[in-house]
Amino acid sequence: MSSHPFEALTPDVVLDALAAVGLYGDGRLMALSSYENRVYQVHLEEPHQDLTAVVAKFYRPGRWSQAQILEEHSFAAELMAAEVPAVGPLVLNGKTLHHHAGFDFSVSPRRGGRAPELDDGLVLEWIGRFLARIHAVGATRPFVTRPALDLQSFGLEPCEWLLGHQMIPMDVQSAWEKRCREALRMIADTALGERKDPDIAMIRLHGDCHPGNILWTPDQGPHFVDLDDARTGPAVQDFWMLLSGDRSQRQRQLGALVDGYELFREFERAELALVEPLRTLRLVHYSAWLARRWDDPIFPINFPWFGSSDYWQGQVQMLEEQMEAMAEPPLVV
């Protein structure tokens, strides 16, 4: 059985890669939480630009082209130039993207912090202000090589891939396929599908703005990390993963985010109708993402429940719940 490429990414390879760009680790190396890529915190023998530790990110082979990775780096650089607290890669030897032992990698400053308190309205307003500034930069020009977040890429293609590769147990497959296709037909009648809305702009986004990708410190507020999923899409994509709880809780959270957002940029209310369609697309895309990564040894270890009939029956139930949610009136602000 062939080995996965990441199995060759040993601690020595990580340290050798850093040494190749002039950074020398002191031997203290810690793997950080990341499944798509491999990310390590490395302490340095000597400080670099006042940094005593850096974060080295090794990109999953075959996922993004070098041009797509460089567009992510360019977007991060634009954000930092606009004084948005995004964490982007360091320029080392005149470059942000490097290659060693078959891996593309980048090196970023280490930033501390914890997940933000999303029940605190002032915290959400602060995050909303910076989301507006991210989107103001994102709206200035489009991505050229990075894909869009839409019905085709996050819904139709993953659905067909799962069915075509027989990833769903036969006792659940027909129920899942029926519910998935019904849900996707509902999304087709939105701005993510066939019905375009001239009021909804598709801009460059963070793309994966969940609480784990925001590092919060009380004195400095949020730092936005991990632009690996930066794509083109509606601004509300960077809102909905910060909303949780029952409808009244989500309503309050959304109101605080928008209050902060509109200090810098107008929020288009029509986008609120896309919250549940976006949540549904992520549900379908996530199952396909897990299935496509199953040859990576860390996936069976960390997601042992995936692929069982119980898992897929749970997905059927969640799709049914999402169809109900998509039929309800959207949140309002």
Helices and strands as residue ranges (DSSP letters): G 5-8, H 11-20, E 25-31, E 38-48, E 51-58, H 66-81, E 98-100, E 103-109, H 121-138, H 151-151, I 152-156, H 157-164, H 170-188, E 203-204, G 211-213, E 214-217, E 221-224, E 232-233, H 237-240, H 247-261, G 269-274, H 275-292, H 298-302, H 309-327
